[in-house]
Amino acid sequence: MIDRRRTLRLALAALPAALLASPPARAEQAFERFFPFLIDLPGWTGDKPDGMAMQLGGLDIMTATRKYTRDGAHIEVGILTGPAAQAGLAMLKSGMKLETSEGHVVTETVDGVKMARTYTAKDKSGAILIGVADSALFNFAYTGITEDEARGLAKRFDWKGIAAALPK
């Protein structure tokens, strides 16, 4: 009869020590290429980045997101590709401008990049959408901070680097 425990001990003893000490290899998920662009923001607590990649009926959809908090204020940043980005990109192309006493939606070009900004005054919330490519969008949604602070924080992210990291 085979002594399984003895056989296992002998097999493990034959393996190089470096192999036993190294963590198991893990294939990188497609959306993880964007994690380095979801930077830490000074004074904010950032959650661990998260993401999703999906192929559905010939469509490639990818998202990478990260949430931040500070004294009751919240930010959620996302990089979106495929159909998830198309609605925001359509708004950027429209040139839409809307202003009311409660808030506004403005599309503009900043530093050569198309941008849309929304803002609601009563709860100090809004979003900044950046077209980083023809099929990709950077989304910066916030609550509890001023629009000027949100714009300054959104500019800390490397929009051109994100565009360069997109699948070709």
Rosetta silent file (secondary structure, phi, psi, omega in degrees, C-alpha in Angstrom):
SEQUENCE: MIDRRRTLRLALAALPAALLASPPARAEQAFERFFPFLIDLPGWTGDKPDGMAMQLGGLDIMTATRKYTRDGAHIEVGILTGPAAQAGLAMLKSGMKLETSEGHVVTETVDGVKMARTYTAKDKSGAILIGVADSALFNFAYTGITEDEARGLAKRFDWKGIAAALPK
SCORE:     score description
SCORE:     0.000 S_00000001
   1 L     0.000  143.165 -178.494    0.000    0.000    0.000 S_00000001
   2 L   -84.643  130.591  175.391    1.223    3.523   -0.839 S_00000001
   3 L   -86.153  101.601 -174.668    1.825    5.847    2.082 S_00000001
   4 H   -63.563  -39.352 -179.527    0.301    9.056    0.693 S_00000001
   5 H   -63.500  -43.515 -179.731    1.681   11.300    3.426 S_00000001
   6 H   -65.238  -41.691  179.452    5.231   10.060    2.895 S_00000001
   7 H   -62.946  -41.883  178.302    4.899   10.444   -0.876 S_00000001
   8 H   -64.391  -43.146  178.475    3.628   14.024   -0.467 S_00000001
   9 H   -61.317  -43.459  179.754    6.489   14.902    1.916 S_00000001
  10 H   -64.169  -41.793  179.656    9.060   13.525   -0.541 S_00000001
  11 H   -64.520  -42.924  179.198    7.476   15.420   -3.450 S_00000001
  12 H   -66.632  -36.970  179.216    7.439   18.693   -1.491 S_00000001
  13 H   -65.216  -28.009 -178.471   11.048   18.184   -0.382 S_00000001
  14 H   -79.713  -17.672  179.725   12.059   17.857   -4.029 S_00000001
  15 L   -75.459  141.949  176.964   10.545   21.230   -5.002 S_00000001
  16 L   -62.022  143.307 -178.599   12.879   24.221   -4.967 S_00000001
  17 H   -59.748  -36.745 -178.925   12.436   26.436   -1.913 S_00000001
  18 H   -63.374  -35.904  179.410   11.907   29.537   -4.078 S_00000001
  19 H   -66.939  -39.262  179.472    8.939   27.904   -5.781 S_00000001
  20 H   -69.964  -30.885 -176.070    7.308   27.125   -2.453 S_00000001
  21 H   -82.005  -21.951 -175.669    7.915   30.658   -1.143 S_00000001
  22 L   -80.063  144.613  178.079    6.487   32.504   -4.148 S_00000001
  23 L   -69.647  158.009  179.339    2.796   33.441   -4.206 S_00000001
  24 L   -63.889  143.387  179.308    0.639   31.780   -6.816 S_00000001
  25 L   -70.768  147.199  179.919    0.682   33.486  -10.210 S_00000001
  26 L  -137.530  130.017  178.322   -2.450   35.378  -11.191 S_00000001
  27 L   -71.870  137.211  178.638   -3.348   36.600  -14.640 S_00000001
  28 L   -73.276  135.760  176.093   -4.028   40.329  -14.772 S_00000001
  29 L   -76.613  149.907 -175.928   -7.602   41.235  -15.626 S_00000001
  30 H   -56.145  -40.364 -177.784   -8.017   43.554  -18.633 S_00000001
  31 H   -70.779  -19.258 -177.490   -9.476   46.406  -16.535 S_00000001
  32 H   -67.068  -17.239  177.156   -6.528   46.337  -14.108 S_00000001
  33 H   -61.499  -21.388 -178.973   -4.367   48.179  -16.672 S_00000001
  34 H   -91.072  -12.043 -177.133   -6.289   51.307  -15.592 S_00000001
  35 H   -56.090  -40.414  178.834   -5.721   50.924  -11.825 S_00000001
  36 H   -61.258  -20.544  179.328   -2.460   52.951  -11.834 S_00000001
  37 H   -84.909  -11.787  178.066   -4.468   55.903  -13.218 S_00000001
  38 L   -92.133   75.074 -168.503   -6.902   55.788  -10.271 S_00000001
  39 L   -71.402  165.173  169.912   -4.478   57.731   -8.098 S_00000001
  40 L   -75.196  143.365  176.657   -4.516   58.607   -4.416 S_00000001
  41 L  -110.746  124.285 -179.250   -5.926   62.075   -3.731 S_00000001
  42 L   -55.696  130.444  178.760   -4.259   64.052   -0.911 S_00000001
  43 L    85.678   -3.596 -178.916   -6.610   64.422    2.067 S_00000001
  44 L  -114.565  148.979  173.624   -9.025   61.783    0.755 S_00000001
  45 E   -99.197  118.698 -178.300   -9.455   58.140    1.724 S_00000001
  46 E  -102.581  134.406  172.909   -9.601   55.989   -1.385 S_00000001
  47 L   -71.763  169.827  174.695  -11.141   52.535   -1.556 S_00000001
  48 L   -66.504  136.170  177.254   -9.417   49.760   -3.436 S_00000001
  49 L   -60.977  152.739  179.416   -9.949   50.119   -7.219 S_00000001
  50 E  -137.695  167.022  179.498  -12.458   47.765   -8.790 S_00000001
  51 E  -168.282 -178.433 -178.136  -13.427   46.915  -12.326 S_00000001
  52 E  -160.159  140.377  172.271  -15.182   44.736  -14.837 S_00000001
  53 E  -131.142  136.303 -177.704  -14.562   43.524  -18.384 S_00000001
  54 E  -147.431  139.640  171.065  -17.254   41.879  -20.479 S_00000001
  55 E  -112.503  129.145 -176.549  -17.723   40.770  -24.047 S_00000001
  56 E  -146.069  114.650  176.317  -21.339   40.565  -25.114 S_00000001
  57 L    54.729   40.497  179.900  -22.639   40.089  -28.638 S_00000001
  58 L    84.710    0.248  178.547  -19.516   41.518  -30.248 S_00000001
  59 E  -101.453  136.865  173.473  -19.302   44.443  -27.810 S_00000001
  60 E  -105.447  123.182 -179.233  -16.349   44.963  -25.497 S_00000001
  61 E  -122.785  131.110  178.650  -17.221   46.732  -22.256 S_00000001
  62 E  -141.338  138.539  174.306  -14.667   47.642  -19.619 S_00000001
  63 E  -135.345  147.240  170.348  -14.845   49.732  -16.454 S_00000001
  64 E  -136.630  127.812 -174.087  -12.341   50.603  -13.742 S_00000001
  65 E  -134.325  159.003  173.617  -13.612   52.572  -10.735 S_00000001
  66 E  -152.741  138.651  178.316  -12.480   53.928   -7.394 S_00000001
  67 E  -107.599  147.774  179.964  -14.379   55.659   -4.589 S_00000001
  68 E  -132.957  148.370  175.304  -13.013   58.346   -2.272 S_00000001
  69 E  -136.635  152.389  175.025  -14.370   59.929    0.933 S_00000001
  70 E  -161.674  116.775  174.379  -13.485   62.947    3.070 S_00000001
  71 L    43.987   48.936  177.801  -15.553   64.474    5.885 S_00000001
  72 L    84.937   -7.915  176.568  -18.905   63.462    4.416 S_00000001
  73 E   -91.714  151.643 -176.915  -17.936   64.314    0.826 S_00000001
  74 E  -134.653  144.068  173.571  -17.795   61.570   -1.807 S_00000001
  75 E  -133.773  140.286  169.738  -16.112   61.095   -5.161 S_00000001
  76 E  -130.559  123.369 -177.980  -16.427   58.198   -7.564 S_00000001
  77 E  -109.632  139.463  178.801  -14.041   58.049  -10.493 S_00000001
  78 E  -144.304  146.560  171.684  -14.490   55.722  -13.436 S_00000001
  79 E  -113.713  122.760 -173.399  -12.878   54.844  -16.722 S_00000001
  80 E  -124.244  138.913  174.016  -15.474   53.443  -19.126 S_00000001
  81 E  -128.211  162.723  176.865  -15.144   51.916  -22.583 S_00000001
  82 L    75.762 -154.535 -176.884  -17.609   50.632  -25.123 S_00000001
  83 H   -57.228  -29.928  178.599  -21.360   51.227  -24.929 S_00000001
  84 H   -60.678  -27.844 -178.767  -21.083   52.295  -21.280 S_00000001
  85 H   -91.354  -18.124 -170.678  -19.145   55.339  -22.487 S_00000001
  86 H   -61.548  -38.438 -179.156  -21.269   56.166  -25.536 S_00000001
  87 H   -64.052  -45.237  178.131  -23.993   58.219  -23.793 S_00000001
  88 H   -64.529  -40.024  178.434  -21.440   60.503  -22.159 S_00000001
  89 H   -65.409  -36.612  177.576  -19.480   60.832  -25.385 S_00000001
  90 H   -63.210  -40.203  178.227  -22.674   61.751  -27.237 S_00000001
  91 H   -63.708  -39.602  178.785  -23.297   64.532  -24.720 S_00000001
  92 H   -61.524  -41.655 -178.122  -19.755   65.824  -25.269 S_00000001
  93 H   -71.772  -22.862 -175.207  -20.278   65.946  -29.030 S_00000001
  94 H   -71.034  -25.870 -175.408  -23.627   67.730  -28.700 S_00000001
  95 L    73.248   22.834 -175.034  -22.158   70.985  -27.384 S_00000001
  96 L   -60.876  138.341  171.019  -24.989   71.130  -24.848 S_00000001
  97 E  -139.940  127.093 -179.592  -25.285   74.093  -22.489 S_00000001
  98 E  -143.548  126.888  177.865  -28.070   74.399  -19.945 S_00000001
  99 E  -130.613  132.075  174.806  -28.226   76.778  -17.001 S_00000001
 100 L  -133.081  176.228  177.480  -30.968   77.066  -14.378 S_00000001
 101 L   -69.432  -18.114 -178.560  -31.133   78.532  -10.887 S_00000001
 102 L   -93.979  -17.818 -179.408  -30.611   75.012   -9.524 S_00000001
 103 E   168.026 -166.571 -178.548  -27.570   74.022  -11.573 S_00000001
 104 E  -156.620  164.618  170.356  -26.098   73.632  -15.017 S_00000001
 105 E  -130.613  125.177 -177.617  -24.712   71.374  -17.737 S_00000001
 106 E  -134.459  131.195  170.951  -21.833   72.775  -19.777 S_00000001
 107 E  -107.609  141.579 -176.920  -19.761   71.189  -22.543 S_00000001
 108 E  -159.416  171.995  173.587  -16.409   72.742  -23.359 S_00000001
 109 E  -111.825  124.920 -179.514  -12.862   72.006  -24.479 S_00000001
 110 E  -124.715  124.663 -179.347  -10.197   72.218  -21.761 S_00000001
 111 L    52.475   38.263  178.583   -6.514   71.712  -22.557 S_00000001
 112 L    77.489    8.328 -177.014   -7.532   70.271  -25.947 S_00000001
 113 E  -118.223  134.395  177.240   -9.864   67.715  -24.348 S_00000001
 114 E   -73.129  134.889 -175.531  -13.678   67.666  -24.663 S_00000001
 115 E  -139.247  145.460  170.138  -15.367   67.937  -21.271 S_00000001
 116 E  -124.657  137.661  178.206  -18.913   68.089  -19.917 S_00000001
 117 E  -124.709  134.296  171.491  -19.680   69.388  -16.431 S_00000001
 118 E  -119.190  150.354  179.117  -22.892   69.033  -14.494 S_00000001
 119 E  -154.412  135.136  174.256  -23.580   70.698  -11.166 S_00000001
 120 E  -118.559  117.299 -172.116  -26.501   70.862   -8.741 S_00000001
 121 L   -66.315  -40.362 -170.961  -26.127   73.697   -6.242 S_00000001
 122 L   -61.185  -36.119  179.482  -28.438   72.499   -3.445 S_00000001
 123 L  -115.705   15.548  179.327  -26.387   69.392   -2.586 S_00000001
 124 L    47.065   59.210 -179.718  -23.069   70.474   -4.111 S_00000001
 125 E  -132.515  158.169  178.652  -23.009   67.525   -6.486 S_00000001
 126 E   178.369 -169.141  178.180  -22.117   66.976  -10.076 S_00000001
 127 E  -148.409  150.482  173.817  -20.041   65.122  -12.592 S_00000001
 128 E  -123.236  122.696  179.879  -17.207   65.860  -14.949 S_00000001
 129 E  -111.411  129.293 -179.110  -17.037   63.746  -18.103 S_00000001
 130 E  -120.596  125.393  174.258  -13.859   63.671  -20.169 S_00000001
 131 E   -81.326  104.692 -178.518  -13.674   62.100  -23.619 S_00000001
 132 E   -90.295  -13.580  175.997  -10.306   60.342  -23.506 S_00000001
 133 E  -165.885  177.061 -179.634  -10.861   58.582  -26.862 S_00000001
 134 L   -64.042  -21.778 -178.430  -13.606   57.929  -29.427 S_00000001
 135 L  -131.495   22.664 -178.509  -14.900   55.025  -27.347 S_00000001
 136 E  -140.586  145.820 -174.576  -13.677   55.811  -23.818 S_00000001
 137 E  -135.422  139.779  170.185  -14.772   58.185  -21.093 S_00000001
 138 E  -103.525  126.304 -177.247  -13.314   59.359  -17.782 S_00000001
 139 E  -117.980  128.790  179.111  -16.087   60.081  -15.261 S_00000001
 140 E  -124.703   97.424 -179.197  -15.576   62.102  -12.058 S_00000001
 141 E  -102.321  140.568 -174.199  -18.808   62.175   -9.992 S_00000001
 142 E  -146.071  156.651  174.437  -18.882   64.052   -6.680 S_00000001
 143 E  -143.864  135.401  173.191  -21.056   65.136   -3.775 S_00000001
 144 L    90.747   11.376  175.216  -20.280   67.594   -0.980 S_00000001
 145 L  -133.523  164.463 -179.919  -17.543   69.697   -2.612 S_00000001
 146 L   -75.365  160.441  177.660  -17.549   72.802   -4.777 S_00000001
 147 H   -63.741  -38.174  178.969  -17.394   72.617   -8.534 S_00000001
 148 H   -63.538  -42.236  177.724  -14.036   74.418   -8.535 S_00000001
 149 H   -64.677  -40.614  179.145  -12.529   71.859   -6.141 S_00000001
 150 H   -60.747  -44.084  178.706  -13.948   69.028   -8.257 S_00000001
 151 H   -62.107  -42.445  178.689  -12.368   70.470  -11.416 S_00000001
 152 H   -62.879  -41.539  178.759   -9.021   70.807   -9.679 S_00000001
 153 H   -68.649  -40.235 -179.875   -9.153   67.218   -8.417 S_00000001
 154 H   -62.789  -33.577  179.873  -10.270   65.844  -11.789 S_00000001
 155 L   -69.914  -14.548  178.224   -7.266   67.513  -13.451 S_00000001
 156 L   -71.583  -19.679 -178.495   -4.927   65.468  -11.227 S_00000001
 157 L   -83.244  144.858 -175.254   -5.789   62.340  -13.224 S_00000001
 158 L   -86.135   85.175 -177.248   -3.692   61.529  -16.305 S_00000001
 159 H   -61.965  -40.583 -179.195   -6.294   61.676  -19.085 S_00000001
 160 H   -69.983  -35.139  175.483   -3.704   61.273  -21.848 S_00000001
 161 H   -64.678  -39.201  177.080   -2.130   58.317  -20.057 S_00000001
 162 H   -60.901  -46.182  179.690   -5.554   56.686  -19.809 S_00000001
 163 H   -59.545  -40.674 -179.667   -6.033   57.158  -23.570 S_00000001
 164 H   -68.082  -26.258 -178.857   -2.634   55.589  -24.235 S_00000001
 165 H   -84.050   -6.035 -179.601   -3.520   52.549  -22.078 S_00000001
 166 L   -66.205  145.347  176.243   -6.670   51.770  -24.072 S_00000001
 167 L   -60.688  141.578 -179.487   -6.662   48.542  -26.071 S_00000001
 168 L   -91.423    0.000    0.000   -5.784   49.133  -29.696 S_00000001
